[in-house]
C-alpha cells in the first residue's frame, strides 16, 4: 500500500509540473500571437500605401 501511495504522489507531482509548463507555454504562445498580428497588419498597410 505504501508503494501505491508513493507512486500516486510522484505521478500527481509530475502531472502538476506538466500542467504548469503547458499553461505557461500556452500563455506565451497566445501573447506572442496577439503581439505579432498587429505589427503584421501595420506593415501590410504601409506597403499598400507605397
C-alpha positions, 0 to 999 in steps of 0.5 A: 500500500505504501508503494501505491501511495508513493507512486500516486504522489510522484505521478500527481507531482509530475502531472502538476509540473506538466500542467504548469509548463503547458499553461505557461507555454500556452500563455506565451504562445497566445501573447506572442500571437496577439503581439505579432498580428498587429505589427503584421497588419501595420506593415501590410498597410504601409506597403499598400500605401507605397 
